[in-house]
């Protein structure tokens, strides 16, 4: 079970490192980003493209308060 993804979106290099270090056939359980699981997250945990779209620099962001443009940037980073 990978809980690191609760706090920020792992980079492709990080996830490849996990794959490379795991035994063949190992099944990962990747948790959903906390923003979507809990409705909030620290702003610094958002991908840079999403942070750049925020109108201010809050310490925490609430899912319900984010524009569709910011959410698209977060989903884009999650699905790369």
N, C-alpha and C positions, 0 to 999 in steps of 0.2 A: 504494500500500500504506500503510495507516494503522497505525502501530505504537503510537500514543498509547493505544489501547485495551488494550494489554498491561499498562499501568501503572495505569489507572483507567477506570471506565466514563464515556464522554463524556456530557455533558448533551444534552438535545434541542436546546438553543440552539446548542451547538457543532456538532452534526451538521448542523443546518439551515444554519449558516454555511458548512460545507464544500460542501454541495449548491449553495447560492447562488453560491459562487465558482468552481465547476467548470464547464467547458464542457458544453453539452447532450450527453447520451449518454456522458459520462465514467463509467467503471466503477470503483467503489471496492472495494478488498480490505481489509476490516476484520478485524484480528486479534482472536482470542479473548482475553478477560481472562486475565492471567497466572495467576490462581488456578486456573483450569480447564486452562490449557495446560501449566503447569509444576508445579502442585500447591502453590504457595505465593505469597504476596504480602505487601507491607507492609500492616499493619493500617490505616494512614491512607488507603490506596487503596480500602478497602471503602466502599460507599455508607453514608451516615450511619445509615440504618435497620438495616443489618447490624451496624455497629460497636456500636450501642446494645445489641445482643443478646449481645455477647461478655461472658463472665463476668469478665474482667479486661481490662487494656489492654496486650496484647503488642505488640512492635514488628513481628513477623512472624506470620502465621497460616498454618497448614498445612491444606490441603483436607481431609485425612483426619481432622483434629481438630474440624472444625466441625459443629455440630448441623444437623439438617434445617431448623430454623427460620431459622438464619443463612443457609444456602444458598438457601432460598426467597426471603429478602430480597434476596440478591445477584442471583438470576435475575430477580426482579421488576423490579429496577432496570435490568438488561440489556435486558429486553424491553419497556420502556415506550416 
